């Protein structure tokens, strides 16, 4: 996962400020680290980790807005795809992308 370009689409779009996208990327990296450290045994355990990471993204919404941006359709899809990529990379191909980010407020 260290080679994966998290949130690439957001970095490529000038609407999204890199300094806030960097924080989102850090959330995803921490999620990977938690999965590796805790080794969730099933989807329920994985969802607990992804929900905590989603809550961290919820906290970034104000920072996006302060920078003249927001987590809108393009960002939602990119973030969701990154969560799904992480889940499948760690052996959870059956994970539901909507459930991975269920507590989202964006």
Backbone bond lengths (Angstrom), bond angles and torsions (degrees), N, CA, C in turn:
res aa  C-N    CA-C-N  psi(-1)  N-CA   C-N-CA  omega(-1)  CA-C   N-CA-C  phi
1 X - - - 1.453 - - 1.536 111.27 -
2 X 1.315 117.56 -17.73 1.462 119.73 -177.69 1.524 112.23 -64.30
3 X 1.321 116.97 -21.41 1.465 120.72 -178.95 1.529 112.85 -92.50
4 X 1.323 118.22 -10.81 1.460 121.22 -175.62 1.534 110.22 -72.41
5 X 1.312 116.63 137.07 1.465 122.25 179.93 1.521 109.45 -89.07
6 X 1.322 116.04 84.88 1.454 120.90 179.79 1.533 110.97 -60.95
7 X 1.315 115.38 137.80 1.466 124.49 174.76 1.528 113.04 57.04
8 X 1.297 117.09 31.66 1.463 122.46 -178.02 1.530 111.64 -52.02
9 X 1.322 116.78 -44.79 1.465 120.28 -178.55 1.516 113.09 -61.01
10 X 1.312 117.22 -32.75 1.469 120.24 178.62 1.521 111.06 -74.31
11 X 1.323 116.17 -37.49 1.466 119.32 177.00 1.528 111.02 -65.53
12 X 1.316 116.80 -32.57 1.466 121.05 -177.74 1.521 113.01 -79.38
13 X 1.318 117.36 -12.78 1.462 122.31 -178.07 1.532 108.80 -106.24
14 X 1.312 116.89 115.94 1.461 122.13 -177.06 1.518 114.86 -60.89
15 X 1.331 117.54 -14.22 1.463 121.08 179.25 1.530 111.69 -67.02
16 X 1.313 116.02 -26.50 1.458 120.39 -176.23 1.527 109.59 -101.57
17 X 1.334 117.64 118.98 1.471 120.95 -177.06 1.532 111.80 -68.43
18 X 1.324 115.05 126.98 1.463 120.43 -176.88 1.521 112.98 -54.92
19 X 1.328 117.32 -38.04 1.463 118.99 -176.64 1.525 111.94 -65.22
20 X 1.333 117.93 -28.35 1.465 120.17 176.50 1.529 109.80 -85.50
21 X 1.321 117.16 -38.48 1.465 120.68 176.33 1.533 109.38 -60.28
22 X 1.326 117.16 -36.64 1.469 120.77 176.38 1.531 110.87 -56.67
23 X 1.315 116.45 -38.90 1.469 120.29 179.35 1.523 110.42 -68.08
24 X 1.330 116.80 -37.86 1.459 120.22 175.94 1.517 111.44 -65.41
25 X 1.303 116.23 -40.73 1.470 121.16 176.72 1.527 109.36 -60.26
26 X 1.316 117.32 -41.56 1.466 121.56 179.12 1.530 110.96 -62.85
27 X 1.333 117.10 -37.11 1.467 121.04 176.32 1.530 109.59 -59.70
28 X 1.326 116.56 -45.35 1.466 120.81 -178.40 1.525 111.58 -67.31
29 X 1.300 117.43 -37.97 1.465 120.73 177.14 1.527 110.30 -65.16
30 X 1.328 116.58 -42.57 1.477 120.01 177.51 1.528 110.50 -62.79
31 X 1.348 116.33 -37.05 1.456 119.49 177.36 1.526 109.85 -60.59
32 X 1.308 117.28 -45.57 1.470 120.85 177.65 1.524 110.79 -59.39
33 X 1.313 116.25 -43.76 1.465 120.29 179.97 1.527 110.89 -62.31
34 X 1.340 116.94 -40.10 1.471 120.54 179.02 1.527 110.72 -66.57
35 X 1.319 116.70 -41.25 1.463 119.85 178.39 1.518 110.05 -62.24
36 X 1.320 117.09 -43.16 1.468 120.56 179.84 1.523 111.58 -66.34
37 X 1.316 117.17 -37.91 1.464 120.74 -178.06 1.527 111.89 -75.73
38 X 1.336 117.27 -40.67 1.460 120.83 -173.82 1.523 113.59 -94.58
39 X 1.323 116.66 -17.94 1.469 121.77 179.21 1.535 111.92 44.26
40 X 1.334 117.97 69.68 1.467 119.89 -178.72 1.530 111.56 -56.29
41 X 1.325 114.98 134.94 1.458 120.90 -175.15 1.527 113.00 -82.71
42 X 1.321 116.38 -21.54 1.455 119.08 -176.79 1.529 109.63 -152.57
43 X 1.334 114.76 178.62 1.464 119.30 -178.64 1.518 112.64 -62.14
44 X 1.311 117.56 -36.66 1.466 120.30 179.78 1.523 110.57 -58.85
45 X 1.308 116.37 -44.61 1.467 120.67 179.40 1.530 110.69 -68.28
46 X 1.330 116.89 -38.59 1.467 119.96 176.95 1.522 110.36 -63.36
47 X 1.330 116.42 -45.76 1.465 120.26 -178.93 1.527 111.35 -60.89
48 X 1.307 118.16 -34.68 1.471 120.19 176.89 1.527 109.88 -60.18
49 X 1.322 116.94 -41.12 1.463 120.67 179.47 1.528 111.46 -70.70
50 X 1.337 116.88 -43.43 1.470 118.97 -178.44 1.526 111.04 -69.71
51 X 1.318 117.21 -31.94 1.462 119.33 177.92 1.529 110.74 -66.25
52 X 1.321 116.38 -39.53 1.469 119.62 177.16 1.527 110.21 -62.87
53 X 1.321 117.36 -40.59 1.469 120.75 178.07 1.522 110.87 -67.41
54 X 1.321 117.12 -37.28 1.468 120.72 177.52 1.522 110.25 -62.36
55 X 1.326 116.43 -39.94 1.472 120.14 177.26 1.532 110.43 -61.22
56 X 1.327 116.68 -35.56 1.470 119.38 176.59 1.532 109.99 -64.46
57 X 1.337 117.07 -40.67 1.462 119.95 175.97 1.522 110.74 -63.13
58 X 1.327 117.57 -38.13 1.463 120.38 177.24 1.531 110.11 -55.59
59 X 1.314 115.84 -39.15 1.462 120.64 -179.98 1.521 113.51 -68.55
60 X 1.321 117.39 -18.62 1.464 120.47 179.28 1.525 113.30 -83.59
61 X 1.308 117.67 -13.93 1.466 120.55 -176.72 1.533 111.15 -55.80
62 X 1.313 117.69 -43.58 1.462 120.44 -179.96 1.527 111.16 -63.58
63 X 1.321 117.29 -35.48 1.461 120.41 178.54 1.530 111.09 -69.24
64 X 1.327 116.31 -39.09 1.463 118.82 174.62 1.526 110.00 -60.60
65 X 1.317 116.95 -46.84 1.469 121.23 -178.91 1.517 111.39 -62.67
66 X 1.321 117.99 -41.93 1.460 121.35 179.59 1.526 111.38 -62.82
67 X 1.323 116.17 -25.99 1.469 121.36 179.85 1.535 111.56 -94.04
68 X 1.341 116.70 9.49 1.457 120.54 177.36 1.514 114.17 81.90
69 X 1.299 116.96 23.72 1.454 122.61 -177.73 1.523 108.20 -132.59
70 X 1.319 116.65 -172.99 1.451 121.56 174.34 1.521 109.06 -164.81
71 X 1.323 115.08 163.05 1.459 119.44 174.08 1.519 105.73 -86.40
72 X 1.331 115.84 94.14 1.452 122.27 -177.89 1.522 109.77 -110.65
73 X 1.304 117.78 -163.79 1.463 121.71 -171.03 1.524 114.17 -51.94
74 X 1.318 117.81 -50.17 1.468 120.77 -179.50 1.523 110.23 -60.00
75 X 1.314 116.34 -46.48 1.467 120.36 -179.29 1.522 111.06 -65.95
76 X 1.332 117.69 -43.09 1.467 120.45 179.10 1.527 110.91 -57.11
77 X 1.325 116.04 -45.35 1.464 119.73 -179.34 1.525 111.37 -65.52
78 X 1.314 116.64 -42.98 1.475 120.69 179.89 1.530 110.84 -63.60
79 X 1.314 116.59 -45.30 1.467 120.59 -179.91 1.525 109.76 -63.87
80 X 1.333 116.71 -47.18 1.461 120.51 179.06 1.514 112.28 -59.01
81 X 1.331 117.24 -42.28 1.462 121.23 178.35 1.525 111.42 -63.11
82 X 1.330 116.21 -37.02 1.462 119.44 179.12 1.531 111.00 -68.46
83 X 1.326 117.61 -39.16 1.462 120.68 176.18 1.532 109.49 -62.39
84 X 1.333 117.14 -44.00 1.459 120.53 -179.41 1.526 110.28 -65.20
85 X 1.318 117.54 -40.98 1.460 121.36 177.99 1.528 110.43 -58.84
86 X 1.315 116.51 -44.66 1.465 120.88 178.72 1.521 109.86 -61.27
87 X 1.322 116.81 -47.76 1.470 120.45 -178.77 1.527 110.92 -58.14
88 X 1.314 117.17 -46.33 1.460 119.81 -178.31 1.528 111.35 -69.63
89 X 1.318 117.33 -36.17 1.464 120.46 179.01 1.531 111.86 -62.79
90 X 1.331 115.99 -28.55 1.461 120.13 179.66 1.523 112.56 -99.07
91 X 1.327 116.53 18.39 1.454 120.47 171.86 1.510 116.60 90.96
92 X 1.316 117.62 14.77 1.460 121.00 -179.26 1.530 111.09 -113.85
93 X 1.331 115.38 57.88 1.465 120.85 -178.03 1.519 112.45 -62.92
94 X 1.321 117.37 -22.69 1.469 120.83 -179.70 1.532 112.89 -83.63
95 X 1.318 117.72 0.33 1.468 121.21 -179.84 1.524 110.65 -62.28
96 X 1.304 115.59 141.70 1.460 122.79 177.51 1.529 107.88 -91.10
97 X 1.321 116.68 122.13 1.464 120.33 -175.34 1.524 111.42 -59.93
98 X 1.320 118.11 -37.61 1.468 120.13 179.23 1.523 111.26 -67.03
99 X 1.316 116.96 -36.04 1.461 119.80 178.15 1.530 111.24 -72.56
100 X 1.327 116.62 -32.59 1.460 119.78 178.12 1.529 111.37 -57.46
101 X 1.332 116.27 -36.55 1.472 121.42 -176.28 1.533 111.52 -117.09
102 X 1.320 116.21 28.69 1.468 121.62 -174.68 1.529 115.76 -52.17
103 X 1.330 119.65 -40.57 1.478 117.84 -177.30 1.536 114.41 -81.61
104 X 1.323 117.10 14.59 1.470 119.30 -177.46 1.521 111.44 -62.69
105 X 1.317 114.33 147.78 1.472 122.07 176.83 1.518 109.88 -116.14
106 X 1.324 117.26 18.37 1.444 122.27 -177.07 1.507 109.72 -126.31
